[in-house]
């Protein structure tokens, strides 16, 4: 690889052709990427791409999509989604992707990103520090689980679907912005997200229910928001046609909406939210300050966390009724783990082998931290 550079708007056409060609090598029917993600793949977002160049030709690329993550209401975590990784077939097996990933990691660290989320092969991305982590409750919903107090069927005629109306879009965004787990969106971004292919956005807006919405695709509820009574009616409408799946965030900051969906669950299990790479423990712990202070109330002491593969070390210090993240002194006891195991420690759904540290009271109270992304927030 001769060089790695940021993309420009002028690269859009070439990159779109090369990325889809790369994916169609093994999946001939793969749709075009600009159609799949109209919210993130645009000429004006080409500066998010890191492109590998050989002899003046674009041969590989990765998109880094900024994600302002909100977790459990109070946490504001600067995150990034790693997406649309491709290597043009004639240039494969030459180490192109490894060089690009290392560049992306360095860029994200320099930009102050706390964590990066992707969906991909553990055996590939695990070599660069990503690990399955976070947690979501995967539900299978069925009408037979509960007996509805109101026996009158819900007709689709009493509901409506979003057709691009700007007034409905603003109400959807308002409802979405009240969710305890979300990514920050503008109205323009929200509209583009709701135009991702394959989904239908249903709306209930009646005097006795208030406003609510849910997005459905491929037999799953991808996103929801609004008044509980409105969501109840929407769910009842869906279940009249059969079983549906849904995913819920962790119980931290749970709302009436999650409790409503859980009541209709025939079965459920916990699974990772995705593959997460910890880029900066300090950024993460400072962002999760409200959770740390709540879980470690009145705790006094200190402990350090060290990434054995990068050397990053941070210290959690409790003193005089306060809690802060600082630098570790030479005699501060340190829990040292590789970055992949730190992702499991921080975010679950289960912890790695901690040895004697597994009995440390602050470690047990503090972790795992809540981490979740709704399906439409993934890139």
C-alpha positions in Angstrom: 0.0 0.0 0.0 1.6 3.2 -1.1 -0.6 5.6 1.0 -3.6 5.8 3.2 -5.7 9.0 2.9 -9.1 10.4 3.8 -11.7 10.2 1.1 -13.2 13.1 -0.7 -16.5 13.7 -2.4 -14.7 13.1 -5.8 -14.0 9.5 -4.7 -17.6 8.6 -4.1 -18.4 7.0 -7.5 -15.2 4.9 -7.6 -15.5 3.8 -3.9 -19.1 2.8 -4.3 -18.2 0.6 -7.3 -15.3 -1.0 -5.7 -16.9 -1.7 -2.3 -20.0 -3.4 -3.9 -17.7 -5.3 -6.3 -15.7 -6.6 -3.4 -18.8 -7.8 -1.5 -20.4 -9.3 -4.6 -17.3 -11.5 -5.1 -18.9 -13.9 -2.5 -22.5 -12.6 -2.5 -23.5 -11.9 -6.1 -26.8 -10.4 -5.1 -25.5 -7.9 -2.6 -27.3 -4.5 -2.8 -25.4 -1.3 -3.3 -24.2 0.3 -0.2 -25.5 3.8 -0.9 -29.0 2.3 -1.1 -28.5 0.3 2.1 -27.4 3.2 4.3 -28.7 6.5 2.9 -28.1 8.1 6.3 -24.3 7.5 6.4 -23.1 6.8 2.8 -23.1 10.1 0.9 -20.7 12.2 -1.1 -20.5 14.6 1.8 -19.5 11.9 4.3 -16.6 10.6 2.2 -14.1 12.3 4.6 -15.1 9.6 7.1 -13.4 7.0 4.8 -9.8 5.9 5.1 -8.7 4.7 1.6 -5.7 2.6 0.7 -4.0 3.6 -2.5 -1.6 1.6 -4.7 -0.2 3.0 -7.9 -2.8 5.8 -7.7 -5.7 3.3 -7.5 -8.1 2.9 -4.6 -7.7 -0.7 -3.5 -9.2 -0.8 0.0 -11.3 1.3 2.4 -13.0 1.6 5.8 -15.6 4.1 6.9 -15.5 5.5 10.4 -18.9 6.8 11.3 -19.1 9.1 14.4 -21.6 8.0 17.0 -22.6 10.2 19.9 -23.9 7.5 22.2 -26.3 8.0 25.0 -26.4 5.1 27.6 -28.8 4.8 30.5 -29.8 8.5 30.1 -26.9 10.1 31.9 -23.9 8.8 29.9 -22.6 10.7 26.8 -20.0 8.5 25.2 -18.0 9.6 22.1 -18.1 6.5 19.9 -17.5 5.4 16.4 -18.9 2.7 14.1 -16.5 0.9 11.8 -18.3 0.1 8.6 -18.1 -1.0 4.9 -14.7 -2.6 5.2 -13.5 -3.7 1.7 -10.5 -4.8 -0.2 -10.7 -4.9 -4.0 -10.3 -8.5 -5.1 -7.0 -8.2 -7.1 -5.3 -6.7 -4.0 -6.3 -9.2 -1.4 -3.9 -11.3 0.7 -1.3 -8.5 0.6 -1.8 -7.0 4.1 -3.9 -4.1 3.0 -6.6 -4.4 5.6 -4.2 -4.8 8.5 -2.5 -1.5 7.6 -5.9 0.3 7.2 -7.2 -1.0 10.5 -4.1 0.2 12.3 -4.5 3.6 10.8 -8.2 3.7 11.7 -7.4 2.8 15.3 -4.7 5.5 15.5 -7.1 8.1 14.1 -9.9 7.2 16.5 -7.6 7.4 19.5 -6.3 10.8 18.3 -9.9 12.1 17.9 -10.8 11.2 21.5 -13.1 8.3 20.7 -13.9 6.0 23.7 -15.2 2.9 22.0 -15.7 1.5 18.5 -18.5 -0.8 17.5 -18.7 -3.1 14.5 -20.3 -6.3 13.3 -17.8 -8.8 11.9 -15.8 -11.9 12.2 -14.3 -12.4 15.6 -11.4 -14.4 14.3 -10.4 -11.4 12.1 -11.1 -8.3 14.2 -10.2 -10.0 17.4 -6.6 -9.7 16.3 -6.9 -5.9 16.4 -8.6 -5.6 19.8 -12.3 -6.0 19.1 -14.4 -8.5 21.2 -18.0 -9.5 21.5 -19.3 -7.3 24.4 -22.2 -5.2 25.6 -25.6 -6.8 26.1 -29.1 -6.8 24.8 -32.1 -8.8 25.7 -33.4 -10.7 22.6 -37.1 -11.3 22.8 -39.5 -13.5 20.9 -42.9 -11.9 21.1 -46.2 -13.9 20.7 -49.8 -13.0 21.1 -50.6 -16.0 23.2 -48.4 -14.8 26.1 -50.9 -12.3 27.5 -54.7 -11.9 27.3 -55.5 -8.4 26.2 -57.9 -6.5 28.4 -59.4 -5.1 25.2 -60.6 -7.9 22.9 -61.4 -5.8 19.9 -58.8 -6.4 17.2 -56.5 -3.6 16.1 -57.0 -2.7 12.5 -54.2 -1.2 10.4 -56.8 1.3 9.2 -56.7 2.8 12.7 -52.9 3.3 12.4 -50.8 4.9 9.7 -47.3 4.4 8.2 -44.7 7.2 7.9 -44.6 8.4 4.3 -42.0 11.2 4.7 -44.3 13.7 6.4 -42.1 16.3 8.2 -44.6 16.7 11.1 -44.6 13.0 11.9 -40.8 13.0 11.6 -40.4 15.6 14.2 -42.7 13.7 16.6 -40.8 10.5 15.9 -37.5 12.3 16.7 -38.9 13.7 19.9 -40.0 10.2 21.0 -36.7 8.7 20.0 -34.8 11.4 21.9 -36.5 10.3 25.1 -35.1 6.8 24.9 -32.5 6.1 27.5 -30.3 4.4 24.9 -29.8 6.2 21.6 -27.5 8.0 19.3 -27.9 11.7 18.9 -29.7 12.5 15.6 -30.7 15.6 13.8 -34.1 15.7 12.0 -32.3 15.2 8.6 -30.4 12.2 9.9 -33.5 10.8 11.5 -35.4 11.0 8.2 -32.5 9.3 6.4 -32.3 6.5 9.0 -36.1 5.8 8.6 -35.6 5.5 4.8 -33.2 2.6 5.1 -34.6 -0.1 2.9 -36.8 -3.0 4.0 -38.5 -1.2 6.9 -42.0 0.1 7.5 -42.5 2.7 10.2 -45.9 2.3 11.9 -47.5 5.2 13.9 -50.3 5.2 16.4 -51.6 8.7 17.2 -55.0 8.7 18.9 -56.5 10.7 21.7 -56.7 7.8 24.1 -53.2 6.6 23.4 -51.0 9.5 22.5 -48.2 9.3 19.9 -46.0 6.2 19.4 -44.0 4.6 16.6 -42.2 1.4 15.8 -40.1 0.4 12.8 -40.4 -3.2 11.6 -38.3 -5.2 9.1 -37.7 -8.8 8.4 -40.0 -9.9 11.2 -38.3 -7.8 13.9 -39.0 -4.6 15.7 -36.0 -2.4 14.9 -36.9 0.6 16.9 -39.7 2.0 19.0 -40.6 5.1 21.0 -43.5 7.2 22.3 -46.3 6.8 24.7 -46.7 3.3 26.3 -50.4 3.1 25.4 -49.6 3.8 21.7 -46.8 1.3 21.6 -49.1 -1.3 23.2 -51.6 -0.8 20.4 -48.9 -1.1 17.8 -47.6 -4.3 19.3 -51.1 -5.8 19.5 -51.5 -5.0 15.8 -48.2 -6.7 14.9 -48.9 -9.8 17.0 -52.2 -10.4 15.2 -50.1 -11.5 12.2 -47.8 -13.8 14.1 -44.7 -13.8 16.2 -42.1 -11.0 16.1 -38.7 -10.5 17.6 -37.3 -7.5 19.4 -34.2 -6.4 21.2 -34.1 -4.5 24.5 -31.3 -2.6 26.2 -30.0 -3.6 29.7 -32.2 -3.0 32.7 -30.3 0.1 33.7 -32.7 3.1 33.2 -35.5 0.7 31.9 -38.7 2.4 30.9 -42.3 1.4 30.6 -41.7 0.7 26.9 -39.2 -2.1 27.7 -41.5 -3.6 30.4 -44.4 -3.6 27.9 -42.4 -5.5 25.3 -41.1 -7.9 27.9 -44.7 -8.7 29.0 -45.3 -10.1 25.5 -42.2 -12.2 25.4 -42.7 -15.9 24.8 -38.9 -16.4 25.4 -35.8 -14.3 25.7 -32.1 -14.5 26.1 -29.1 -12.2 26.5 -26.6 -11.7 23.7 -23.7 -9.3 23.0 -24.5 -5.9 21.5 -21.7 -6.2 18.9 -18.0 -6.3 18.7 -16.5 -3.5 20.8 -12.9 -2.2 20.9 -11.9 0.0 23.9 -9.9 2.9 22.5 -9.5 4.8 25.7 -10.4 3.5 29.1 -10.1 7.1 30.5 -12.7 8.5 28.0 -15.1 5.6 28.8 -14.8 5.8 32.6 -15.2 9.6 32.6 -18.2 9.4 30.3 -19.7 6.8 32.6 -19.1 9.0 35.7 -22.7 9.1 36.7 -22.9 5.3 36.7 -19.6 5.0 38.6 -20.7 7.4 41.3 -24.1 5.7 41.7 -22.6 2.2 42.0 -19.7 3.2 44.2 -21.4 5.5 46.6 -19.4 5.9 49.8 -16.6 3.6 48.5 -13.1 4.6 49.5 -10.0 3.3 47.9 -8.3 3.1 44.6 -7.5 0.5 41.9 -5.9 0.7 38.5 -6.8 -0.9 35.2 -4.0 -1.6 32.7 -4.2 -2.8 29.1 -1.4 -5.2 28.7 -1.2 -4.9 24.9 -1.1 -1.1 24.8 0.1 0.0 28.2 -2.8 2.4 28.9 -3.4 2.6 32.6 -6.1 4.5 34.5 -7.0 4.7 38.2 -10.4 4.8 39.8 -10.2 6.8 43.1 -12.8 7.0 45.8 -12.2 9.5 48.6 -14.1 11.9 50.8 -17.4 11.0 49.3 -16.3 11.6 45.8 -15.2 9.5 42.9 -12.8 10.4 40.1 -10.7 8.9 37.3 -7.0 9.7 37.6 -3.5 8.5 37.0 -2.1 5.5 38.9 0.8 5.7 41.2 3.5 3.1 41.2 2.1 1.3 44.2 -1.6 1.3 43.1 -2.8 -2.3 42.7 -3.6 -2.9 39.0 -5.9 -5.3 37.2 -4.0 -6.0 34.0 -5.8 -7.5 31.0 -5.5 -7.5 27.2 -7.8 -5.0 25.6 -10.2 -7.7 24.3 -10.8 -9.0 27.9 -11.1 -5.4 29.1 -14.1 -5.0 26.7 -15.7 -8.0 28.4 -15.0 -6.6 31.8 -16.3 -3.2 31.0 -19.4 -4.2 29.1 -20.2 -7.9 29.7 -22.4 -9.8 29.1 -19.9 -11.8 31.2 -16.6 -11.0 32.7 -13.2 -12.7 31.8 -11.3 -14.7 34.3 -10.2 -12.1 36.9 -8.4 -14.4 39.4 -8.3 -12.8 42.9 -9.6 -9.5 41.4 -13.0 -11.3 41.0 -13.5 -10.8 44.7 -12.7 -7.1 44.7 -15.8 -5.3 46.0 -15.5 -2.2 43.7 -14.9 -4.3 40.6 -17.9 -6.5 41.4 -20.1 -3.4 42.0 -19.0 -1.4 39.1 -18.9 -3.8 36.1 -20.4 -4.5 33.6 -21.4 -1.0 32.5 -24.5 -0.7 30.4 -23.9 -0.6 26.6 -26.5 -1.1 23.9 -27.3 0.3 20.4 -30.7 0.0 18.7 -30.7 -1.8 15.4 -31.1 1.4 13.4 -28.1 3.0 15.1 -25.7 0.3 13.7 -23.7 1.1 10.7 
